[in-house]
């Protein structure tokens, strides 16, 4: 994720902050790929549409789900003004397939906040001791 954000910074001059309370090696390969694709689309939208100078990305666990928040300081002022194009539809679909969801909100004082949620267990029906493995699977480096 850091390499993607570094490329954004180099290409556009948009700065970033990344706070991850979950290490890459604690996130399953499927969960990492899903969050990476959401971040990739969000970065594309920030560069193309937001007029932002900074993006804040956080990744952490809340109860039984993993959460990624992407917040920019761009020009978004009304959720109604945001056109849900193909990229947002794909993000929602990918998350939904894993039992997750995507939400959009206006960030105050300015900008947009995207939140991506996925359950630690996805749609699998696992034994309780396997749930932690789904959230924190050892998959090697990403």
ZICOR-V353475 format. One record per backbone hydrogen bond with DSSP energy under -0.5 kcal/mol. NH is the residue of the N-H (numbers start at 1). CO is the residue of the C=O. If there is no record, write none. Layout:
nh=NH co=CO
nh=NH co=CO
This chain:
nh=5 co=1
nh=6 co=2
nh=7 co=3
nh=8 co=4
nh=9 co=5
nh=10 co=6
nh=11 co=7
nh=12 co=8
nh=13 co=8
nh=13 co=9
nh=14 co=8
nh=15 co=13
nh=15 co=53
nh=17 co=55
nh=19 co=57
nh=20 co=18
nh=21 co=19
nh=21 co=59
nh=22 co=59
nh=26 co=23
nh=27 co=23
nh=27 co=24
nh=28 co=134
nh=32 co=28
nh=33 co=29
nh=34 co=30
nh=35 co=31
nh=36 co=32
nh=37 co=33
nh=38 co=34
nh=39 co=35
nh=40 co=36
nh=41 co=37
nh=42 co=38
nh=43 co=39
nh=44 co=40
nh=45 co=41
nh=46 co=42
nh=47 co=43
nh=48 co=44
nh=49 co=45
nh=50 co=45
nh=50 co=46
nh=51 co=46
nh=52 co=46
nh=55 co=15
nh=56 co=71
nh=57 co=17
nh=57 co=55
nh=58 co=69
nh=59 co=19
nh=60 co=67
nh=62 co=65
nh=65 co=62
nh=66 co=118
nh=67 co=60
nh=68 co=116
nh=69 co=58
nh=70 co=114
nh=71 co=56
nh=72 co=112
nh=73 co=54
nh=75 co=50
nh=81 co=78
nh=82 co=79
nh=83 co=81
nh=84 co=82
nh=85 co=83
nh=89 co=85
nh=90 co=86
nh=91 co=87
nh=92 co=88
nh=93 co=89
nh=94 co=90
nh=95 co=91
nh=96 co=92
nh=97 co=93
nh=98 co=94
nh=98 co=95
nh=99 co=96
nh=100 co=95
nh=101 co=117
nh=103 co=115
nh=105 co=113
nh=107 co=111
nh=111 co=76
nh=113 co=105
nh=114 co=70
nh=115 co=103
nh=116 co=68
nh=117 co=101
nh=118 co=66
nh=120 co=64
nh=122 co=119
nh=124 co=121
nh=126 co=124
nh=130 co=127
nh=131 co=127
nh=131 co=128
nh=132 co=128
nh=133 co=129
nh=134 co=130
nh=135 co=131
nh=136 co=132
nh=139 co=25
nh=139 co=137
